[in-house]
């Protein structure tokens, strides 16, 4: 079976909710592969040229693109780059908010064999300096605000980017994106090898400095067939993913996932998150498939969901604990069960609760069809059922998966994650007797208290079930006797007030629902939690803050101790 047929068969499997035989259909890796010329154009542009590929909206502005129109814009963008001497293998740095050029610049980069380096708009000059010193791009694409940062970073490191394209206004040294409209709407694709570099993702980093994750032309787009399956995407769907460009989740659910099967993408650009506006948009655009981080869902369920008329068929969430209250409130109002899943910047959807399959609340689900997932110890031995261990993938560079190729520059890290014939994700979990996987936490986040190991995810999940808790993060707090105590940072729901009485209420609640060694011994009420651009909690910052407080023997404001501390 060829790769094109695999994509077609996966699309059919999603419609029929029959995923059991997909593993047998995975073809051998071809020598050459270009997702735009081999998949996107044949399946979407040639067969469905007048179907909407993208709906972009910002306030009163709206711009729609059919597959033929977005393809033409891709070719114009690629031709402009080539006119300025950009060649296959060059690097393109993109720092844009949620604007339409994100999509056709991605298409142009893939088609032209240009390595894409996404960057969040929240990154500042020093962040860009780190990136440019690591990998200096030949092309930069930015809006006016981020163009200023790029110029400053360029100047500070004493190196110049060959071509800089700006999406609005004019700026010295920059070419207006409107220049692409002068270019031909036809362009020839580059001959790209399956293992050629396609994306450089600077990971958001829950621990340490960002790593540079390298994904390839064949493995990454094709690996996202698992993402298409997990979400349950179909041709004709309008798919909305609450995500911003600059990190891997955008490529997951706002690019490859939907366009692998010909779904329409809704790109809803916002200045700030307003729950009512989000819900109104989901209703008005008749969104069929919806992907959201749990943090956003917690805000959405605060609204009167019954006052909206939705067209939803599938809803998924990933990244942080999905507490039962969200699932129950959402299902009661919409009739749709929110399904959980698990993946990484380094791969695609590894484990998930698939459409039509039995769901166990709290579980990540089962492995998707491209991955052989095992729970193993540090020596590569698979552990017994229900025993906690490392989430690993059986790894062979000759097999077709969406696992990344290498860490760039910091290549010594490769030996830490690729060993014993496995890829170690750095996460902990256990598998139950029915083959469902249960997340424990990041390896770096696991708390070692006395002789016990405590996964923050489980403790956070319990606290999130309490009606007065909106968000929480659990970390280790240095303790003279136990080495560490379990501490919970808690953001309260609207109407709740921090107090000793509420802290005791949460301590008691934890004792009722957790093993004794897992209960928080310290609770600190806070107004917000540090997060990555992808919405994941940066426990590394909280751990550092906690270690410093203990070193200086500080008691923090709104910090309360369990009577058994």
C-alpha positions in Angstrom: 0.0 0.0 0.0 1.2 3.5 -0.9 1.2 6.5 1.4 -1.7 8.2 -0.4 -3.9 5.1 0.0 -3.0 5.0 3.7 -4.4 8.6 4.2 -7.5 7.6 2.3 -8.0 4.4 4.4 -7.5 6.4 7.6 -10.2 8.9 6.6 -12.6 6.0 5.9 -11.7 4.3 9.2 -12.6 7.5 11.1 -16.0 7.7 9.4 -16.7 4.1 10.3 -15.1 4.4 13.8 -13.2 1.2 12.9 -9.5 1.7 13.9 -8.6 -1.9 14.7 -6.9 -2.8 11.4 -5.0 0.4 10.6 -1.7 -0.9 12.0 -1.5 -3.5 9.2 -1.9 -0.8 6.6 1.2 1.2 7.4 3.5 1.3 4.3 7.2 1.2 4.1 8.9 4.6 4.3 9.4 6.0 0.8 12.8 7.5 -0.3 11.2 10.8 -1.1 8.1 12.5 0.3 6.6 15.9 0.3 3.3 16.2 2.1 2.0 19.2 0.0 2.7 17.6 -3.4 2.0 14.0 -2.4 -1.0 14.4 -0.1 -2.4 17.9 0.3 -2.7 18.7 -3.4 -4.0 15.3 -4.6 -6.5 14.8 -1.9 -7.7 18.4 -1.2 -6.7 20.8 -4.0 -7.3 18.6 -7.0 -10.3 16.6 -5.7 -12.0 19.4 -3.7 -10.7 22.7 -5.0 -13.8 24.7 -4.0 -14.3 23.3 -0.5 -13.3 25.7 2.3 -9.9 25.0 3.7 -9.7 27.9 6.2 -12.1 30.4 7.8 -10.2 33.1 9.5 -11.9 35.6 11.8 -10.8 38.6 13.9 -13.4 41.0 15.3 -15.4 42.1 12.3 -12.8 40.9 9.8 -13.2 37.6 8.1 -11.2 35.9 5.3 -12.1 32.5 3.7 -9.9 30.3 1.6 -10.9 27.3 -0.5 -8.3 24.6 -1.0 -7.6 26.0 -4.4 -7.1 29.5 -3.0 -4.9 28.5 -0.1 -2.8 26.4 -2.5 -2.4 29.4 -4.9 -1.3 31.6 -2.0 1.2 29.0 -0.9 2.7 29.0 -4.4 2.9 32.8 -4.5 4.7 32.8 -1.1 7.1 30.1 -2.2 7.9 32.0 -5.4 8.6 35.2 -3.5 11.1 33.4 -1.3 12.8 31.8 -4.3 13.0 35.1 -6.0 15.0 36.4 -3.0 17.4 33.4 -3.2 15.8 31.1 -0.6 16.5 27.5 -1.4 15.6 24.0 -0.2 17.2 23.4 3.2 17.1 27.0 4.3 15.3 27.9 7.6 12.2 30.0 8.0 11.4 31.6 11.4 7.7 32.5 11.9 6.6 34.7 14.7 2.9 35.6 14.1 -0.3 35.8 16.0 -3.2 33.8 14.6 -3.2 35.3 11.1 -3.9 33.6 7.8 -0.2 33.8 6.6 0.6 31.1 9.2 -1.2 28.5 7.1 0.1 29.3 3.6 3.6 30.0 4.9 3.6 26.5 6.4 2.4 25.1 3.1 5.1 27.0 1.2 7.8 25.9 3.6 6.9 22.2 3.2 6.5 22.4 -0.5 9.8 24.2 -1.0 11.8 22.0 1.4 12.4 24.9 3.8 12.7 24.1 7.5 10.0 25.8 9.5 10.8 27.3 13.0 7.6 28.3 14.7 7.8 30.9 17.5 5.3 32.2 20.0 4.5 35.9 20.0 5.1 36.0 23.7 8.8 35.4 23.1 11.0 38.4 23.8 14.3 39.7 22.4 16.5 37.5 24.6 14.4 34.4 23.7 15.0 35.2 20.0 18.7 35.7 20.6 18.9 32.2 22.0 17.1 30.8 19.0 19.1 32.8 16.4 22.4 31.8 18.1 21.2 28.2 17.9 19.9 28.3 14.4 20.1 31.5 12.3 17.2 31.5 9.8 17.4 32.7 6.3 13.8 33.9 6.3 11.7 35.6 9.0 8.0 36.2 8.8 6.4 38.5 11.4 3.8 41.1 12.1 4.8 44.6 13.0 5.1 44.1 16.7 7.3 41.1 16.4 9.4 42.5 13.6 10.8 45.0 16.1 12.0 42.1 18.3 13.5 40.3 15.4 15.5 43.3 14.3 16.8 43.9 17.9 17.8 40.3 18.3 19.6 40.3 14.9 21.5 43.4 15.9 22.4 42.0 19.3 24.0 38.9 17.9 25.6 40.7 15.0 24.1 38.5 12.2 21.6 39.2 9.5 18.6 37.3 8.2 18.6 37.2 4.4 14.8 37.8 3.8 12.4 39.4 6.2 8.7 39.5 5.4 6.2 41.6 7.3 2.4 41.0 7.3 1.3 44.6 7.9 2.6 48.1 7.1 6.1 48.7 6.0 9.5 48.6 7.8 13.0 49.2 6.7 14.7 46.0 5.7 11.5 44.1 5.4 9.4 43.0 2.4 5.6 43.4 2.5 3.7 40.2 2.3 1.5 41.8 -0.2 4.4 41.4 -2.7 3.4 37.8 -3.0 0.3 38.8 -5.0 2.6 39.8 -7.8 3.9 36.2 -8.1 2.6 33.3 -10.1 0.0 31.0 -8.5 1.9 28.0 -9.9 5.1 26.6 -8.3 7.0 23.4 -8.5 7.6 21.5 -5.3 11.1 20.5 -4.1 12.2 16.9 -4.1 12.4 16.2 -0.4 13.7 13.1 1.2 11.5 11.4 3.8 14.1 11.9 6.5 14.9 15.5 5.5 14.4 18.1 8.3 10.9 19.8 8.2 10.3 21.4 11.6 12.5 22.7 14.4 10.4 23.1 17.5 11.9 24.9 20.4 10.1 23.1 23.2 8.3 25.3 25.7 10.2 23.7 28.5 8.5 22.6 31.7 12.1 22.0 32.8 15.3 23.8 31.8 16.1 25.6 28.6 14.2 24.8 25.4 15.3 21.8 23.4 15.3 21.8 19.6 13.1 19.0 18.4 13.7 18.0 14.7 10.8 16.5 12.8 11.0 15.1 9.2 9.0 15.4 6.0 7.5 12.0 6.1 7.3 11.0 9.8 5.6 14.2 11.2 2.7 14.8 8.8 2.0 11.1 8.4 2.3 10.6 12.2 -0.5 13.1 12.6 -2.9 10.6 11.1 -3.1 9.4 14.7 -4.1 13.0 15.6 -6.8 12.9 13.0 -8.1 9.6 14.4 -8.0 10.8 18.0 -10.0 13.9 17.3 -12.3 12.1 14.9 -11.9 14.5 12.0 -13.8 14.0 8.7 -14.0 15.8 5.4 -16.7 18.5 5.6 -16.1 19.2 9.3 -15.5 22.6 10.6 -12.7 22.1 13.2 -11.8 24.6 15.9 -8.7 24.3 18.1 -8.1 26.8 20.9 -4.4 27.3 20.2 -1.9 29.9 19.2 0.9 29.5 16.6 4.4 29.0 17.8 4.2 25.5 19.4 3.5 22.0 18.3 -0.2 21.9 19.2 -0.9 24.3 16.4 0.6 21.9 13.9 -1.3 19.1 15.5 -4.8 20.3 15.6 -4.8 23.5 13.5 -2.9 22.2 10.5 -2.0 18.5 9.9 -4.9 16.9 11.9 -7.7 18.5 9.9 -6.0 18.8 6.5 -4.9 15.2 6.5 -8.6 14.4 6.0 -9.8 17.5 4.2 -11.6 19.2 7.1 -12.2 23.0 7.3 -10.1 24.8 9.9 -11.6 27.7 11.9 -8.9 30.2 12.8 -10.4 32.5 15.4 -8.0 35.2 16.3 -8.6 36.9 19.7 -6.9 39.6 21.8 -8.1 38.0 25.1 -10.0 34.9 26.0 -13.7 35.6 26.6 -15.8 32.5 27.3 -19.1 33.9 25.9 -17.4 34.9 22.7 -15.8 31.5 22.3 -19.1 29.7 22.8 -20.9 32.1 20.4 -18.2 31.4 17.8 -18.6 27.7 18.2 -22.3 28.0 17.7 -22.3 30.5 14.8 -19.7 28.7 12.7 -21.4 25.4 13.3 -18.2 23.8 14.7 -18.3 20.0 14.4 -15.0 19.0 16.1 -13.5 20.9 19.0 -10.1 20.7 20.7 -9.3 22.7 23.8 -6.9 22.6 26.8 -8.7 21.9 30.1 -7.9 25.4 31.4 -10.1 26.9 28.7 -12.8 24.3 29.2 -13.0 25.2 32.9 -13.8 28.8 31.9 -16.3 27.7 29.3 -18.4 25.6 31.7 -18.8 28.6 34.0 -21.2 30.0 31.3 -24.8 28.9 30.6 -24.1 26.3 28.0 -27.8 25.5 27.6 -28.4 28.9 26.0 -26.3 27.9 22.9 -27.2 25.6 20.0 -24.1 23.6 19.1 -23.4 21.4 16.1 -20.6 19.5 17.8 -19.9 15.8 17.1 -16.5 15.3 18.8 -14.6 17.1 21.6 -11.1 16.4 22.9 -8.8 17.8 25.5 -5.1 17.2 26.5 -2.2 18.7 28.4 -3.5 18.9 32.0 -5.9 17.0 34.3 -9.4 16.8 32.9 -11.5 16.7 36.0 -14.9 14.9 36.0 -16.8 18.1 36.6 -15.8 19.4 33.2 -16.8 16.2 31.5 -20.1 16.0 33.3 -21.2 19.6 32.8 -20.1 19.6 29.1 -21.9 16.3 28.3 -25.1 17.4 30.1 -25.3 20.6 28.1 -24.0 19.4 24.7 -24.5 15.6 24.7 -20.8 15.2 23.8 -18.3 13.4 25.8 -14.9 15.1 26.1 -12.2 12.6 25.3 -8.7 12.7 26.7 -5.4 12.0 24.9 -1.7 12.2 25.3 1.2 13.2 23.1 4.3 15.4 22.9 6.2 17.9 20.9 8.5 15.0 20.1 5.7 12.9 18.6 2.1 13.0 17.7 -1.0 11.5 19.4 0.5 8.5 21.2 -2.4 7.4 23.4 -6.0 8.5 23.2 -9.6 7.7 23.8 -10.9 7.2 20.3 -14.4 8.0 18.9 -16.8 5.2 19.6 -14.5 3.4 22.0 -15.1 2.7 25.7 -13.8 5.6 27.9 -12.6 5.3 31.4 -12.7 8.6 33.1 -9.2 9.7 34.1 -7.5 7.5 31.7 -5.5 8.7 28.7 -7.0 5.8 26.7 -5.1 3.3 24.6 -2.1 3.5 22.2 -2.9 4.8 18.7 -2.2 2.7 15.7 1.3 3.9 14.7 2.9 3.4 18.1 3.9 0.4 20.2 3.7 1.9 23.7 5.1 0.1 26.8 5.5 0.9 30.4 9.2 0.1 31.2 11.8 0.5 33.9 15.0 2.5 33.5 16.7 -0.7 32.0 14.1 -1.2 29.3 12.2 -4.0 31.0 8.5 -3.9 30.7 6.8 -3.6 34.1 3.8 -5.6 35.3 0.2 -4.5 35.0 -0.7 -1.6 37.3 2.9 -0.8 38.2 4.2 2.7 37.6 7.0 3.1 35.0 8.3 5.1 32.1 6.0 5.7 29.1 8.2 4.3 26.3 7.8 3.6 22.6 9.4 0.7 20.8 11.7 2.6 18.5 13.3 1.7 15.1 14.4 4.4 12.7 13.1 2.2 9.8 9.6 2.0 11.2 6.9 4.6 10.3 6.0 6.7 13.3 5.7 10.3 14.2 8.6 10.2 16.6 11.1 13.0 16.1 14.5 12.5 14.4 16.9 14.1 16.9 17.5 16.9 19.3 19.5 19.5 17.4 22.8 20.8 19.0 22.2 19.1 22.4 22.8 15.7 20.8 24.0 14.2 24.1 20.3 14.3 25.2 19.5 11.8 22.4 21.3 9.1 24.4 19.1 9.8 27.4 15.9 9.2 25.5 16.8 6.7 22.8 18.1 3.6 24.6 17.3 -0.1 25.1 15.5 -0.1 21.7 13.0 2.4 23.2 12.2 6.1 23.1 11.7 7.3 26.7 9.1 10.1 26.7 10.1 11.4 30.1 6.6 10.8 31.5 5.4 8.3 34.0 2.2 6.2 33.8 0.8 2.7 34.4 -1.3 0.4 32.3 -4.4 -1.4 33.8 -5.6 -4.9 33.1 -7.7 -3.7 30.1 -4.8 -2.0 28.4 -5.8 1.6 29.4 -3.0 4.0 30.3 -3.1 6.2 33.3 -0.9 9.3 33.5 1.2 9.9 36.6 3.4 12.9 35.7 6.6 14.2 34.2 9.6 12.3 35.4 11.1 15.6 36.6 7.8 16.4 38.3 7.4 13.3 40.4 7.7 14.1 44.1 9.9 11.9 46.3 8.6 12.3 49.8 10.0 9.9 52.5 10.1 6.5 50.7 7.2 7.3 48.4 6.9 8.7 44.9 3.9 10.9 44.3 2.7 11.9 40.8 1.3 15.5 40.8 -1.2 14.7 38.2 -3.3 12.4 40.4 -3.3 14.9 43.3 -4.2 17.8 41.0 -7.0 15.7 39.5 -8.6 15.2 43.0 -8.3 18.8 44.0 -9.9 19.9 40.7 -13.0 17.9 41.6 -13.6 20.3 44.5 -16.1 23.0 43.4 -14.1 25.8 44.9 -10.9 24.9 42.9 -10.4 26.4 39.4 -6.8 25.4 38.8 -4.0 23.7 40.8 -0.4 22.7 40.5 1.3 20.2 42.9 5.1 20.3 43.5 7.7 19.2 46.0 8.4 21.4 49.0 11.7 20.8 50.8 11.1 19.2 54.2 13.7 18.5 57.0 12.3 15.0 57.8 10.5 13.8 54.7 13.0 15.2 52.2 10.0 16.7 50.5 6.4 17.4 51.4 3.5 17.6 48.8 2.5 21.2 48.2 -0.5 22.4 46.2 -0.8 25.8 44.6 -4.5 26.5 44.2 -6.3 29.1 42.1 -9.9 29.5 43.5 -13.1 29.5 41.5 -15.2 32.7 41.4 -16.8 33.5 44.7 -14.4 31.5 46.9 -12.0 33.3 49.3 -8.7 32.1 50.7 -8.8 31.2 54.3 -7.6 28.7 57.0 -11.1 27.2 56.9 -11.0 26.6 53.2 -7.5 25.2 53.4 -8.7 22.7 56.0 -11.7 21.8 53.8 -9.3 21.0 51.0 -7.0 19.0 53.3 -10.0 17.0 54.5 -11.3 16.5 50.9 -7.8 15.2 49.9 -7.7 12.7 52.8 -11.1 11.3 51.7 -9.9 10.7 48.1 -6.2 10.1 48.2 -3.8 7.6 49.9 -2.3 9.1 53.0 1.2 9.6 51.5 -0.3 11.6 48.6 -2.3 14.2 50.4 -1.0 17.8 50.2 0.7 18.9 53.4 0.8 22.6 52.3 -1.7 24.6 50.4 -0.9 28.1 49.0 -3.7 30.1 47.4 -2.6 32.1 44.4 -4.3 34.2 41.7 -2.5 32.5 38.7 0.0 29.8 37.8 3.1 30.1 35.6 2.5 28.4 32.2 4.2 27.6 29.0 2.8 29.0 25.7 0.9 25.7 25.3 -1.0 26.2 28.5 1.0 23.6 30.5 1.9 24.5 34.1 5.6 25.3 34.6 6.1 23.4 37.8 9.8 24.0 37.4 9.2 27.7 38.3 7.1 26.7 41.3 9.7 24.2 42.6 12.4 26.9 42.3 10.2 29.4 44.1 9.5 26.8 46.8 13.2 25.9 47.3 14.2 29.5 47.6 11.4 30.2 50.2 12.6 27.2 52.3 16.2 28.3 52.1 15.3 31.8 53.3 12.8 30.3 55.8 9.9 32.3 54.5 6.3 31.7 55.1 4.4 32.9 52.0 1.2 34.8 51.9 -1.9 32.6 51.9 0.1 29.5 52.7 -1.5 27.0 55.0 -0.1 23.8 56.6 -1.8 20.5 57.3 -1.9 19.7 61.0 0.2 16.6 60.2 2.8 18.6 58.3 
